[in-house]
Amino acid sequence: MNVPLLDLKAQYKSLKKEIDETLIRVAESQYFILGPDVDRLEADICDYTGAKRAIGVSSGTDALLLALMALDIRPGDEVIVPTYSFFATAGVVARLNAIPVFVDSDPVTFNIDPKQVELAITEKTKAIVPVHLYGQSADMDEIMAISKKHNLFVVEDGAQAIGVEYKDGRQVGTIGTIGCFSFFPSKNLGGFGDGGVVTTMDEQLAEKLKIMRVHGGHPKYYHKMIGGNFRLDALQAAVLSVKLPHLNSWSAKRRENAELYTKLFVELGLAEKTGLTEFDNYNKVLLPKAVYKDTTGLNNYHIYNQFIIRVEKRDELINHLRQKSIGCEIYYPVPFHKQECFNYLMENPFYKKINFANADFAAEHSLALPIYPELTEEQIRYVVNSIKEFIG
């Protein structure tokens, strides 16, 4: 049986007629950059997330970069980021000649540890970038309390988390100063190429973000500030507008798949319960845990952009699964504090006083299994049985 890590063709097939008509409409309009389709998507994103403003941009990475530029992050400023995340989280800070300051992760959620954030704050700290990793919110109550105490900006990296509801009912991307999302094709809401959006509850900041999206010119060719070319293509916006109404049902199906995985792992004796952070037996699998309830109070709220297990002999398991035609991937094998390009940062005495035990453990043992909405029960059973076969 073949079980890909992600099957975008299955999603496209379910929406083919509507998407094809949309592509043709945009082609016939010859209106490809910004314009009414982008305006429509921005309004839809506001309705969906509860944000006051949404500004479509060229990618999730550019969303982060634009956010930091709009907040006037300058050379020498410090920005606290989790060491365990996709490279863009730290890369955009370094691109501005600011200093990314790395902290460890929570051992259960993989998200930034607020206790470590507080330890990392200095007089140079200007912002915190919590990442809602794998589709679950970071502890925003603690992060926002810290930011208020120290007068810091909070830039939410929600690249994997559009539609994630925090425990008080607010969606991520509307809690901090600015929210940043990615529409990369593999995301829960993915386009036909790169794309992203920034969200904010601050009208004045939204206007600045909008101007900086087009090189900082307002009116055109007149520049009071320097921005960049961060415009969203109309084609991407049009496709995303077709997909957005289906996002909640897709996220619900991912949660159903996660529940089935958990049930099967426990039934086969491969896991005892979710939320464990250490191996009690080398023949056990550590399962992900959803820690926040949705507003109904009935279900843990997690949209599972990735379903991440932790297992001993992870690399050998990967080879076994690939031999069984099962897609899997490591997110992320090298934390920032071990990346060669950041070696110069590790001379900071701060890093001699802390460790990155949780991030290192995750990097060495984590594995993403297929979780996309179109997976069948038969495919999920095949994946779990194949892991059982390996562990023996």
C-alpha positions as CSV (number, residue, x, y, z in Angstrom):
1,M,0.0,0.0,0.0
2,N,1.2,3.5,-0.8
3,V,0.7,6.2,1.9
4,P,2.2,9.5,0.9
5,L,3.1,12.1,3.6
6,L,0.7,14.5,1.8
7,D,-1.6,14.0,-1.1
8,L,-2.4,17.4,-2.6
9,K,-3.9,15.8,-5.7
10,A,-6.7,14.3,-3.6
11,Q,-7.6,17.8,-2.3
12,Y,-7.5,19.3,-5.7
13,K,-9.7,16.6,-7.2
14,S,-12.4,17.4,-4.7
15,L,-12.5,21.1,-5.7
16,K,-11.3,20.8,-9.3
17,K,-14.3,22.4,-11.1
18,E,-14.4,25.5,-8.8
19,I,-10.7,26.0,-8.8
20,D,-10.3,25.5,-12.5
21,E,-13.0,28.1,-13.2
22,T,-11.2,30.5,-10.8
23,L,-7.9,30.0,-12.5
24,I,-9.5,30.8,-15.9
25,R,-11.3,33.8,-14.5
26,V,-8.0,35.3,-13.2
27,A,-6.2,34.5,-16.5
28,E,-8.9,36.3,-18.5
29,S,-8.8,39.3,-16.2
30,Q,-5.0,39.6,-16.6
31,Y,-5.0,41.2,-13.1
32,F,-2.2,39.3,-11.4
33,I,-0.8,41.4,-8.6
34,L,-2.9,42.5,-5.6
35,G,-6.3,43.8,-6.8
36,P,-9.9,42.7,-6.0
37,D,-9.1,39.0,-5.4
38,V,-6.5,39.9,-2.8
39,D,-8.9,42.4,-1.2
40,R,-11.6,39.7,-1.0
41,L,-9.2,37.2,0.6
42,E,-8.1,39.8,3.2
43,A,-11.7,40.4,4.1
44,D,-12.4,36.7,4.4
45,I,-9.3,36.1,6.6
46,C,-10.6,38.9,8.9
47,D,-14.0,37.3,9.1
48,Y,-12.4,33.8,9.7
49,T,-9.8,34.8,12.3
50,G,-11.5,37.7,14.0
51,A,-8.6,40.0,13.1
52,K,-9.4,43.7,12.5
53,R,-7.0,43.8,9.5
54,A,-5.3,41.3,7.2
55,I,-2.7,42.1,4.6
56,G,-1.8,39.5,2.0
57,V,1.9,39.0,1.4
58,S,4.2,37.0,-0.8
59,S,5.1,34.2,1.7
60,G,5.0,33.2,5.3
61,T,8.7,34.1,5.6
62,D,8.0,37.6,4.1
63,A,5.1,37.9,6.6
64,L,7.6,37.5,9.5
65,L,10.1,39.8,7.8
66,L,7.5,42.5,7.1
67,A,6.2,42.3,10.7
68,L,9.7,42.9,12.2
69,M,10.4,45.7,9.7
70,A,7.1,47.4,10.6
71,L,8.0,47.2,14.3
72,D,11.3,48.9,13.6
73,I,13.5,46.0,14.7
74,R,17.0,47.3,14.0
75,P,20.6,46.1,14.0
76,G,21.6,45.0,17.5
77,D,18.1,44.6,18.8
78,E,17.4,41.2,20.3
79,V,14.4,39.0,19.4
80,I,13.6,35.9,21.4
81,V,12.7,32.9,19.3
82,P,12.4,29.1,20.0
83,T,15.4,27.2,18.9
84,Y,13.2,24.4,17.5
85,S,11.2,25.7,14.5
86,F,11.5,26.2,10.7
87,F,14.5,28.3,9.8
88,A,12.6,31.4,8.8
89,T,11.6,32.1,12.4
90,A,15.2,33.0,13.2
91,G,16.4,33.8,9.7
92,V,14.3,36.9,9.3
93,V,15.7,38.3,12.5
94,A,19.3,37.8,11.3
95,R,18.5,39.3,7.9
96,L,17.7,42.6,9.7
97,N,21.1,42.4,11.5
98,A,19.2,42.0,14.7
99,I,20.1,39.2,17.1
100,P,18.0,36.1,17.4
101,V,18.1,34.8,21.0
102,F,17.3,31.1,21.2
103,V,15.3,29.4,24.0
104,D,14.2,25.8,24.7
105,S,10.9,24.2,23.9
106,D,8.1,22.9,26.1
107,P,8.5,19.1,26.3
108,V,4.9,18.3,25.6
109,T,3.7,20.9,23.0
110,F,7.1,21.6,21.2
111,N,6.2,25.3,21.6
112,I,8.4,28.0,23.1
113,D,8.8,27.7,26.9
114,P,7.7,30.9,28.6
115,K,10.0,30.3,31.6
116,Q,13.0,30.3,29.3
117,V,11.7,33.5,27.6
118,E,11.8,35.4,30.8
119,L,15.4,34.3,31.5
120,A,16.5,35.5,28.1
121,I,15.2,39.1,28.3
122,T,17.8,41.9,28.4
123,E,17.8,45.7,27.9
124,K,18.2,45.0,24.2
125,T,15.2,42.7,23.8
126,K,12.5,44.2,21.6
127,A,10.2,41.3,20.7
128,I,9.2,37.7,21.2
129,V,8.3,35.3,18.4
130,P,6.2,32.4,19.7
131,V,5.7,29.7,17.1
132,H,2.4,27.8,17.1
133,L,4.2,24.7,16.0
134,Y,2.5,21.8,14.2
135,G,-0.9,23.4,14.6
136,Q,-1.3,24.0,18.4
137,S,-1.1,27.4,20.2
138,A,1.8,28.4,22.3
139,D,1.0,29.4,25.9
140,M,-0.1,32.9,25.0
141,D,-1.3,33.9,28.4
142,E,2.2,33.6,29.8
143,I,3.8,35.1,26.7
144,M,1.5,38.2,26.7
145,A,2.0,38.7,30.5
146,I,5.8,38.6,29.9
147,S,5.5,41.0,27.0
148,K,3.4,43.5,29.0
149,K,5.8,43.3,32.0
150,H,8.8,44.1,29.8
151,N,7.1,46.3,27.1
152,L,7.9,43.9,24.2
153,F,6.2,43.3,20.9
154,V,4.8,39.8,20.2
155,V,4.9,38.5,16.6
156,E,3.0,35.3,16.4
157,D,4.4,32.8,13.9
158,G,1.3,30.9,12.9
159,A,2.7,29.5,9.6
160,Q,1.3,26.1,10.6
161,A,-1.7,27.2,12.6
162,I,-4.3,29.1,10.7
163,G,-7.7,28.4,12.4
164,V,-6.1,27.4,15.7
165,E,-8.3,28.6,18.6
166,Y,-6.7,29.5,21.9
167,K,-8.3,28.4,25.2
168,D,-10.3,31.6,25.5
169,G,-11.8,31.3,22.1
170,R,-9.5,33.8,20.3
171,Q,-7.7,32.6,17.2
172,V,-3.9,32.7,17.0
173,G,-2.7,35.7,15.1
174,T,-5.1,38.0,16.9
175,I,-3.5,37.8,20.4
176,G,0.0,39.3,19.9
177,T,1.0,42.5,18.1
178,I,1.1,40.9,14.7
179,G,0.2,37.5,13.4
180,C,2.0,35.8,10.5
181,F,0.6,33.0,8.4
182,S,1.9,30.9,5.4
183,F,-0.1,29.6,2.5
184,F,2.7,27.3,1.3
185,P,1.0,24.3,-0.5
186,S,1.6,21.8,2.3
187,K,-0.1,24.0,5.0
188,N,-3.7,23.3,6.1
189,L,-4.7,26.2,3.9
190,G,-2.3,26.1,1.0
191,G,-2.2,27.9,-2.3
192,F,-0.7,26.9,-5.7
193,G,2.6,28.4,-4.7
194,D,4.1,30.8,-2.1
195,G,1.8,33.2,-0.2
196,G,1.1,34.5,3.2
197,V,-0.8,37.0,5.3
198,V,-0.2,39.3,8.3
199,T,-3.0,40.0,10.8
200,T,-3.3,42.7,13.5
201,M,-5.9,44.3,15.7
202,D,-4.1,47.7,15.4
203,E,-5.5,49.8,12.5
204,Q,-2.5,52.2,12.5
205,L,0.0,49.4,12.3
206,A,-2.1,47.7,9.6
207,E,-1.8,50.8,7.4
208,K,2.0,50.8,7.9
209,L,2.2,47.1,7.0
210,K,0.1,47.8,3.9
211,I,2.4,50.6,2.7
212,M,5.6,48.6,3.5
213,R,4.2,45.7,1.4
214,V,4.8,47.9,-1.7
215,H,8.3,49.2,-1.0
216,G,7.0,51.7,1.5
217,G,5.6,54.0,-1.2
218,H,2.5,56.1,-0.5
219,P,1.4,57.5,-2.7
220,K,3.1,55.4,-5.4
221,Y,6.8,56.6,-6.0
222,Y,6.8,58.7,-2.8
223,H,8.6,57.0,0.1
224,K,8.6,58.1,3.7
225,M,9.8,54.6,4.7
226,I,11.6,51.6,3.2
227,G,9.6,48.5,2.7
228,G,9.9,45.6,0.2
229,N,8.2,43.8,-2.6
230,F,5.9,41.7,-0.4
231,R,2.8,41.6,-2.7
232,L,0.5,38.6,-2.9
233,D,-0.4,37.3,-6.3
234,A,-4.1,37.6,-7.3
235,L,-4.0,34.0,-8.5
236,Q,-3.0,32.7,-5.1
237,A,-5.6,34.8,-3.4
238,A,-8.3,33.5,-5.7
239,V,-7.4,29.9,-5.1
240,L,-7.3,30.4,-1.3
241,S,-10.7,32.0,-1.4
242,V,-12.1,28.8,-2.9
243,K,-10.3,26.7,-0.2
244,L,-11.0,28.8,2.9
245,P,-14.7,27.7,3.4
246,H,-13.4,24.1,3.6
247,L,-10.7,24.7,6.2
248,N,-12.7,23.9,9.3
249,S,-13.9,20.6,7.9
250,W,-10.3,19.7,6.8
251,S,-9.0,20.5,10.3
252,A,-11.7,18.4,11.9
253,K,-10.7,15.5,9.7
254,R,-7.1,15.9,10.8
255,R,-8.2,15.7,14.4
256,E,-10.2,12.6,13.7
257,N,-7.2,11.0,12.1
258,A,-5.1,12.0,15.1
259,E,-7.6,10.3,17.4
260,L,-7.5,7.2,15.3
261,Y,-3.8,7.1,15.4
262,T,-3.8,7.5,19.2
263,K,-6.4,4.8,19.6
264,L,-4.5,2.3,17.5
265,F,-1.1,3.0,19.0
266,V,-2.6,2.4,22.5
267,E,-4.6,-0.7,21.5
268,L,-1.4,-2.3,20.0
269,G,0.6,-1.6,23.1
270,L,2.9,0.9,21.3
271,A,1.9,3.8,23.5
272,E,0.3,4.3,26.9
273,K,-1.1,7.8,26.7
274,T,-0.4,11.1,25.1
275,G,1.7,13.9,26.7
276,L,4.6,11.7,27.9
277,T,8.0,13.4,27.5
278,E,10.4,10.6,28.2
279,F,10.6,7.0,27.1
280,D,9.6,4.5,29.9
281,N,10.3,1.7,27.5
282,Y,12.3,1.6,24.3
283,N,9.4,-0.2,22.6
284,K,7.0,2.7,23.2
285,V,6.0,5.6,21.0
286,L,5.6,9.1,22.5
287,L,2.4,10.6,21.1
288,P,1.5,14.3,20.6
289,K,-0.9,15.8,23.1
290,A,-3.5,18.6,22.5
291,V,-3.4,20.7,25.7
292,Y,-6.2,23.3,25.1
293,K,-10.0,22.7,24.8
294,D,-12.0,24.3,22.0
295,T,-14.9,26.6,23.0
296,T,-17.3,23.6,23.3
297,G,-15.1,22.2,26.1
298,L,-15.5,18.8,24.5
299,N,-12.5,18.4,22.3
300,N,-8.8,19.2,22.5
301,Y,-8.1,21.9,19.9
302,H,-5.2,21.2,17.6
303,I,-5.3,21.3,13.8
304,Y,-2.4,18.9,13.3
305,N,-0.5,20.5,10.4
306,Q,1.8,17.6,11.4
307,F,1.2,14.5,13.5
308,I,4.5,14.2,15.4
309,I,5.6,11.1,17.2
310,R,8.8,10.5,19.1
311,V,10.5,7.2,18.9
312,E,13.9,5.5,19.6
313,K,15.8,4.4,16.5
314,R,14.0,7.1,14.6
315,D,16.3,7.0,11.5
316,E,16.0,3.2,11.2
317,L,12.2,3.5,11.5
318,I,12.2,6.0,8.6
319,N,14.0,3.5,6.4
320,H,11.5,0.8,7.4
321,L,8.5,3.0,6.6
322,R,9.9,4.1,3.3
323,Q,10.5,0.5,2.3
324,K,6.8,0.0,3.0
325,S,5.9,3.0,0.8
326,I,4.9,5.2,3.7
327,G,5.8,8.9,3.6
328,C,7.4,10.4,6.7
329,E,9.6,13.4,7.4
330,I,11.8,14.9,10.2
331,Y,10.6,18.3,11.4
332,Y,13.3,19.6,12.4
333,P,16.6,17.7,12.6
334,V,18.9,20.7,13.5
335,P,17.8,23.3,16.1
336,F,19.0,26.8,15.6
337,H,21.6,26.6,18.3
338,K,23.3,23.9,16.3
339,Q,23.1,25.6,12.8
340,E,26.5,26.5,11.4
341,C,25.3,29.9,10.3
342,F,24.5,30.8,13.9
343,N,27.8,29.7,15.4
344,Y,28.7,33.3,16.0
345,L,25.8,33.7,18.4
346,M,26.7,30.9,20.6
347,E,29.6,32.9,22.2
348,N,27.0,34.8,24.2
349,P,27.6,33.9,27.9
350,F,23.8,33.4,28.2
351,Y,24.0,30.1,26.5
352,K,26.5,28.7,29.1
353,K,23.8,29.1,31.7
354,I,21.0,27.2,29.9
355,N,20.5,24.1,27.9
356,F,18.2,23.0,25.1
357,A,17.4,19.5,26.3
358,N,13.8,19.5,25.1
359,A,14.6,20.8,21.6
360,D,17.6,18.4,21.3
361,F,15.4,15.5,22.3
362,A,12.7,16.5,19.8
363,A,15.3,16.9,17.0
364,E,16.7,13.5,17.6
365,H,13.5,11.5,18.1
366,S,10.6,13.2,16.3
367,L,9.0,11.9,13.1
368,A,6.0,13.3,11.2
369,L,3.4,10.7,10.0
370,P,0.8,11.2,7.3
371,I,-2.2,13.2,8.7
372,Y,-3.9,14.9,5.7
373,P,-7.7,14.9,5.6
374,E,-8.1,12.5,2.7
375,L,-6.3,9.6,4.5
376,T,-8.4,6.5,4.9
377,E,-8.7,4.4,8.0
378,E,-7.1,1.5,6.1
379,Q,-4.1,3.7,5.4
380,I,-3.8,4.8,9.0
381,R,-4.0,1.2,10.2
382,Y,-1.3,0.2,7.7
383,V,1.0,2.9,9.0
384,V,0.5,1.9,12.7
385,N,0.9,-1.8,11.9
386,S,4.1,-1.1,10.0
387,I,5.5,0.7,13.0
388,K,4.4,-2.2,15.2
389,E,6.3,-4.5,12.8
390,F,9.4,-2.5,13.2
391,I,9.3,-2.2,17.0
392,G,8.3,-5.9,17.3
